[in-house]
Amino acid sequence: MHHLLNATRIKTAIRDAKSDGRERWLSDNQGTRGTGRLVVRVSPFGVARFYYRPLRSHDSSSQAIPIGTYSRVRRDGHMTLTEARHRATELSRSSPMRLINHLAAPINPPMASPPKPAPQPTDKGSTTPATLLELCRAYAQKLEDDGKSSAREVKGTIERHIAPSILAHVLARDISSRDFTDFFRKMVNADEGGMAQRIRTHLHAAYALALRAHFDPTTPATLKDFGVESNPLANVSSMSQFKKARSRCLRDSELREVWKRLQNDGGLTIPKRGARLCLLLGGQRGEQLCAVTVHNVDLEANTILLLDGKGNRRVPREHLLPLCEQARIDVQWLMNYAKSVRSDHLLPGSVRGTVLNSSSISDAVRYIRLDMEKNGLCDDHFSFIDFRRTIETKLAQLGVSKDYRAQIQSHGLSGVQNKHYDKHDYMPEKKNVLTLWENFLSSLLTTPTNQS
């Protein structure tokens, strides 16, 4: 049976790759002998790119010729499946020498002429100028090396939006503020202002890191050789109007329906168990919970250790929490499961050797919300990120002080007083708060709740 590529197969591969963090290769097998073949590589971040694999090429990763980045519909810098098939047909008619020239091409060639010339030999001594894509990837790697929970999201944004762009292979030092302004203007005009604002933030930080590398001995030496001498993003609007602070809080009736669907009556998936544990622990961040290893759990002391790398911390803050009754039962089950699949992480991924992605927890909550909407049990959209705000708001209503709420959710603790003077671990207070919270969650299943 011959398996032709189609939008559904590619969409499924993108979803699965983002879920388990493993790349996938798909083949457009039309059953024609003696010719090459169109293939698609789906990166761990869910970016699909077309390649042409010549005849008798057994190693798809080393011999595949890059064609372009996939898009279901036509748009600049991307290719539809029909366009990729046409290009693959053209390549199948090329001579072996022309194919060799194509193999030497960059993996993500610009789809149009860049605003600046291609990289030229530099006169800056030993400096090796970097393209924008190289600079961005170095920045994302620095985030990962520093244990920042945002590293994966930044990497995904770079691969989805920077890699296929017209600026990707332009020298980072040669891109002007006007070039970036034009780049973002197209996104804003396409109703992608929120994404433009996030990309601008990442790019500003990447350039700032490269500039700082000249004088910061803790920054990788490779960054100081990128030839960056100014930050062009400093003159580009921050587009703050697109950064809308969320304010959605779940009502008690909505939280009850969510909690009902996170009970273990019919068995829970690992993503749902992750969402349940985030709730039981007072609204912890999904990225930090997914990073917890079995070694961070002490069932004798009834504690779980999260590492909070948010903000400008060079070293993640240790966020130790007590395990109250329900949370301990859940963690014990997860410890046993992790052992059974030989995982070092409390929340293993669906494929052996991988770790659960926090986006899988978000997806699990989204499915719960869709079920609630279908049954008329919620009036407005909510997401997993709204749980944290909902829980802090409810704890305030239950009489928990602001300081104790901060200790539970690990925010607002970087001031001079907390850093240098207050060395109390607040474990008794945190245990009291989480016990109160567990009792409240249990009460949702046994008593009617207000709609407010």
Sequence and secondary structure as in RCSB ss.txt:
>XXXX:A:sequence
MHHLLNATRIKTAIRDAKSDGRERWLSDNQGTRGTGRLVVRVSPFGVARFYYRPLRSHDSSSQAIPIGTYSRVRR
DGHMTLTEARHRATELSRSSPMRLINHLAAPINPPMASPPKPAPQPTDKGSTTPATLLELCRAYAQKLEDDGKSS
AREVKGTIERHIAPSILAHVLARDISSRDFTDFFRKMVNADEGGMAQRIRTHLHAAYALALRAHFDPTTPATLKD
FGVESNPLANVSSMSQFKKARSRCLRDSELREVWKRLQNDGGLTIPKRGARLCLLLGGQRGEQLCAVTVHNVDLE
ANTILLLDGKGNRRVPREHLLPLCEQARIDVQWLMNYAKSVRSDHLLPGSVRGTVLNSSSISDAVRYIRLDMEKN
GLCDDHFSFIDFRRTIETKLAQLGVSKDYRAQIQSHGLSGVQNKHYDKHDYMPEKKNVLTLWENFLSSLLTTPTN
QS
>XXXX:A:secstr
      HHHHHHHHHHHHHH   EEEE     TTS EEEEEE TTS EEEEEE TT   HHHH EEEEEB SS  
TT B HHHHHHHHHHHHTS HHHHHHHHTS SS  SS  SS       STT    BHHHHHHHHHHHHHHTT TT
HHHHHHHIIIIITTSTTTTSBGGG  HHHHHHHHHHHHHTT HHHHHHHHHHHHHHHHHHHHTTT TTS GGGGG
S   S GGGGS   GGG         HHHHHHHHHTTSSSS   HHHHHHHHHHHTTS  HHHHHT BGGGEETT
TTEEEEEE  TT SS EEEEEE  HHHHHHHHHHHHHHHHTT SBSSB SSTT B  HHHHHHHHHHHHHHHHHT
T  SS   THHHHHHHHHHHHHTT  HHHHHHHHT S  SHIIIII     HHHHHHHHHHHHHHHHHHTTS   
  
